[in-house]
Amino acid sequence: MDIQQFEDKGLAHYSYAIYSDQANEIVLIDPARDMTPYLDYAAQQQAKIVGVIETHPHADFVSSHLELQEATGAAIYCSRLVGAGYPYTGFDEGDEISLGDITLRALNTPGHSPDSISIVLAYKGQDSAVFTGDTLFIGDCGRPDLRENAGNITAGREQLAKQMYHSLREKLMVLADDVLVYPAHGAGTLCGKSLSDADSSTIAAEKVSNWSLGDYTEAEFVKELLSQQPFIPKYFPYDVTLNRSGALALESQLNKVPVITSGEPVFEPGVVIIDTRPEAVFKQGHVPLAVNLQDGGKFETWLGSIVAPGESYYLLAAGTTQLQQVIRKAAKIGYEVNIKAAMVYDEGTVTLEQAPLADFTAHPDQYTVVDVRMAGEAATSPVFSNALVLPLDQLREHIADIPVDKPIVVHCAGGYRSAAASSIIAAALQNKVTVYDLGEAVKTFLP
């Protein structure tokens, strides 16, 4: 037997392949959009992929379950509560999959979503591991506020938080202490709030270290779980819907993306331009109205937070390799279909000035300071007492809230978000006021 974990660092996502050498068969759990690593693993083992299990319709990434079914003939398993629009086999409490000397057993574990399941792996009759999806994380549990307006079954956050309390205690904590815990996400995901950096654990270790398994009453647990959850990106409900129906094959979708390779591009008015080049290069010259969303570790999340589902956008990069990379990242959240055109572009007539640090430090009251961190970040760790807090994911909708009687200085915690935000504000308020990005210099103002 082999359990292979696959990691997507950008989305802090873990998926799994369970291989039975006795049956020479593989079952996958929560696969990412690109099925290539799973096909490569199967080829390496010279085994057949016979099943794909979805623990729930994911909000933060697009799964390849339907494409894998079409490519390999594997059966898709999910809870009947999903109301899936693809051919599937129901996999709920008491249902089992046999894989040689491995048995996979379904547990209904609602809380993150009404249709969440966890999968217990028994090897030669002994429970050995549990794949917990977005129910139990290492050091945390899944957030309960993503299914109030999405999915086949919607439920309020308080109702789901109560279900999470019972799922953790009545379904997972009762497993043997030595059972390994394999979650669908690690630190950095927006599907929880305080995950550990570890990629696996045991039931015993989680009982000791995971706050959500602590000695809480139901009411105390619900209050704590609902407090200080991270923001919800715009694309999350869209991905729930897409995963319930099943995404189209990745490569065929990528081939449909219009890529401009020659000639001077013409940008249609009103269509957002996403320039993924480094901040320093962008500030030296970019096309009018472009947004500087740099290709980095959280590009997909911020793309799906700034650009709304169904909204067309242009995608720019400094080179061919970089362009193909950001197109594929967009596809991880199902946003390849909205690309109006993609192109290599390394010019531009518009520049952004460096922030006048000496003058700003001496006369901060002569500037409008815009803090684009999350409201919780700004409240617990204020940098400037007079800052206007407008989180990046909501910024485009609240430009009118920014006064234009003084130059504007934009900051976040380290520079990535402020680069995007300053370009959004400068594009929206063009010629009305000067906009500066404080960038990494914000660190000199931290208490």
Summary of the structure (lengths in Angstrom):
residues: 447
radius of gyration: 23.4
end to end distance: 52.1
largest distance: 72.9
contacts: 1565
relative contact order: 0.10
helix: 34%
strand: 23%
